[in-house]
Each structure stands twice: as C-alpha cells, then as structure tokens.
C-alpha cells in the first residue's frame, strides 16, 4: 500500500493528489493508495482518502505502507524516516499557492542529500521517482537526542 499525506497546512496541494490519480488511471501505480488530503479541494477518483487522521491512524498507515509519498513537512517526512520507510517527498511551493514560502524545498533537498529519502519538485518526474524507490535503501536515521541521552547516561553512571 502507498500512503500519501499532504499534512495539515491550510493550503491545498491538489496537484499531488491529482497526479496520483493520473498514475493510477494510467496503470503506472497498481498498488492500493490511501491518502490524507488535509485542506485540498481535489477529490480522488481512484483511491481512498480522508481529510484528517488522528495520530494512531497516521501511525498505522505509515507502518503498513511500502512507500510514503508526502509533502516536505518535517513531521510527515520524519514519520517515514524514523521507521526506515521509503519516502518520496514533493515540496509545497509558493508558486502553486501551497505555502507562504519555499522552505519545504530547502528541507527536502537537505534530507535527500543525506540519503534519507527521494524527492521531486516536478510532478512529471514522480513516476520515475516511484520506479527508483524500488531499489532505494534509505539511510538509517539516528536521533541526536538519543546520542545526547546516551552520553549523559554514561557520564552519570
């Protein structure tokens, strides 16, 4: 199952949801797709969706998915990264009215360069990224918080 999430920003990200429908209609995607659509006004035709999900349901879907496709919100990306999931991120862009600035683009590039995920700004390349994700092995995430706690624990003992 592919899980798509656009987070809870009060800006729609209809272009991503529409592209997923296009790929399903064309037969490029032949896995079940479930999406969390937030404030989007686009209604998916070929997959199930809900506007908002509680934390437990989000966790359940991220755990169950073979691929997470998401906007480049830090919370959405980290849900997949921390679980070692294959993640493709599509940053929200101001030019499409999806956010107030392009900070998601910067964040997505940093996570991509670190090897945690795949990304595309251009939805015409999403199909290619999905194909590449089959062989993609994400870098394991190591929390600096855990490192710091372990260091303090070793000092205190």
N, C-alpha and C positions, 0 to 999 in steps of 0.2 A: 504494500500500500504506500502511496505517495501522499504525504501530508503537506499542504500548502497553508501558510499563515502570513497574513499581512499586518498582524499586530492590532493595536487599539488606537492608533493615531486618528484624529478626527478629519483626516484627509483620505479620500478614496484612492485605491490603487487598482482601478478597473483594468488597466492594460495587462497586468499579470494574470488576473482571473480569466480574462478573455483569451489570452494566449494559451492557457491550459486547455480551455475548451477547444480551441483550434487544433491543438496537438492530439487531443482525444478524438475529435471528429476525423482527422486525417489518419488515425491509426498509429501515429508515432508513439503515443502512450497507450499501452494496453494493460496497465495496472489500474487497480481501483485508486481513485483520488478522493480525498476528503479535504475540505478547506474551511479555514476560519477566515471570514471575509471582513470583519470589522465594519467600518462605515462605507464600504463600497456600495455603489448603486447597481453594479453589474450582477445579474442573476445567472449563475452557472446552469448550463443546459445538460452537460454530460457527467456531472459529478455532484456528490452530496456536499452541502455546506451549511454552516451556521455562522451567524454574525459574531457571536462571542461565546467563549467556552470558559468554564471555571478551571482553576489550576489543575485539579485532578484529571479532568478530561483532556486538557492540553498535554499533561504528562503522559497519560495513557496513549494518546495518538503519536506523540514523539517516540515513545518507547516502541510502539508497534510498527512504525514506518520503516521502509527500506531506504527512503530518500525524503529529506526535508527540503522544501523549496520555500524560501521566506524573503521578506523584505530585510533590509540590513539594520534592523533594530538590534541593539546589543542583547536584549533579553531573548528575542527569538533565535538569534544565531547561537547564543550560549546554551540554550536548551539542547540543541543538537550537538554542539561541540563537546559539551561535558559528558554526553552519553556516547561519544565516539561515532555518531551518525554521519552519513554522507550528507552534506549540506550544499545546496546551491542558493546563493543569495542574489537578489535583484534589488539594488539600492533604490529607494524612493528618490525621485528627482524633482527639483523645484520647477523645471521647465514643463512638467506634466501636472503641476499643481498638487503634487503628492506630499510636499513638506515645505517648510519655510526657508530651508537652505539645503545644501548638498553634503551635509556632514555624514550621511549614511554612505556616500561614495567613498569618502576617506576611510571610514571604519571598515568597509568591505574590502578595500584594497589592502589594508594592514592585515586583516585576518587571512586573506587569500595569499599574500606574500609569506605569511608564517606557515602556510600549508594546512590550515585548519578547514578550509572549505574552497569551493569553486564559486566563481561569481560571473555575472554578466550584467552589463549596463544596457545592452542591446538585446531586446527580446527576440529578434530574428536569429540570435545565436543560442537561445535557450535549448532548442532541440539538440544542438551539438554538445552543450554542457551536460545534458541528461545522458547522452551517449558516453561522454567521457567519465561520468560519475561511476559507471560500471567498474572501471579499473582503478578509480581514485581511492587511495588509502589516506584518510586524514591523519595529520599529526596528532598524537595524543595530547590532551590538554592537561597541564599540570598547574594547579592553582598556586599562586604566590602566597595566598592566605594559608594554605596547608603547609607550605615550606616555612613560613614565618612561625606558625604554631608549633611545628616540629622542632624548630630551632629553639624557641622559648622553652619548650618542654625539656629538651636536652640540657639546657642551661639550669633549669630549676631543679632537676633531679640530682 
